[in-house]
Each structure stands twice: as C-alpha cells, then as structure tokens.
C-alpha cells in the first residue's frame, strides 16, 4: 500500500519491493523478512548454531585429511556469515524500535 493514500495498491515488483519503505542497505532485505526482523535473526542464529555443531562434529569424527578440514572450514565460515547477518538484522530491529 502507498503510505500517502491507503486506497491505492503499489503496482509491480518494484512497488512491492519498496513496501515497507526502507533506506540504504536495508533495501536488500526482502520485504517479508523486513517485516519480521527479529524472527529471521533468531532463525539465522539457530542455523548458525547448527552449522557450528556440524563443523565440530566433522572435525571430531572426520579424521585428519584435508577434506575434513575443508568441510570444517566451510561449516564454520557459514556459521560466521549467519551470525554476522543476524547481528545486522538485530541492530536494525533495535534502531527501528528506538525510533518509535
């Protein structure tokens, strides 16, 4: 919906993507995700914990080959990305709630 006139719906993908209105880097976040930032941040934290568990399990059980260390690095790198993105989402959610 348009913020100025509640009777007009935004048309097309560009209008749909712009609702709710966001600025800067927040535009890369999908609209359905932006509406529920804390939920998606918590979900990414859970997946990050799972990725750390997979990395530790791979390292403990996989042996001493280079393939084991490669998979361990991949799982731990994925966990780092998930944790950093979740942290960014939570900081946006905190700044949004502080403004209102």
C-alpha positions, 0 to 999 in steps of 0.5 A: 500500500502507498503510505500517502493514500491507503486506497491505492495498491503499489503496482509491480515488483518494484512497488512491492519491493519498496513496501515497507519503505526502507533506506540504504542497505536495508533495501536488500532485505526482502520485504517479508523478512523486513517485516519480521526482523527479529524472527529471521535473526533468531532463525539465522542464529539457530542455523548458525548454531547448527552449522557450528555443531556440524563443523565440530562434529566433522572435525571430531569424527572426520579424521585428519585429511584435508577434506575434513578440514575443508568441510570444517572450514566451510561449516564454520565460515557459514556459521560466521556469515549467519551470525554476522547477518543476524547481528545486522538484522538485530541492530536494525530491529533495535534502531527501528524500535528506538525510533518509535 
